[in-house]
Amino acid sequence: QVQLVESGGGTVQPGGSLRLSCAASGISVRWNPMAWYRQAPVNERELVASITLSGDTNYVDSVKGRFTISTDNTKNTVSLQMNSLKPEDTAVYYCNHLTIDYRWGQGTQVTVSS
């Protein structure tokens, strides 16, 4: 059974940074394309960043140059480094497989506010 547990969220001021982590079990992040998603109130969940088996990364235009997705194959985790945060980045962040909807975790809340 696949389990995904997100952590690392919090409240930061605009311009600040956070590093999110997703601990995966029942699935190897080394052999699966993984992604981070986010959902703000009254918005649909959107794909923020993804990483393929070969390490290629893709980002939604609004976070390019600010966010970086990576995996740690020894710890079986997926991380999202978020820099230069903006109020519009406020959302609950989730990780999951890029193309398969495994059961969604609780997510981790990111709030960017002065």
Beta strands, then each sheet from edge to edge (+ up, - down):
strand 1: 3-7
strand 2: 10-12
strand 3: 18-25
strand 4: 34-39
strand 5: 46-51
strand 6: 57-59
strand 7: 67-72
strand 8: 77-82
strand 9: 91-97
strand 10: 108-112
sheet 1: 1+ 3- 8+ 7-
sheet 2: 2+ 10+ 9- 4+ 5- 6+
end
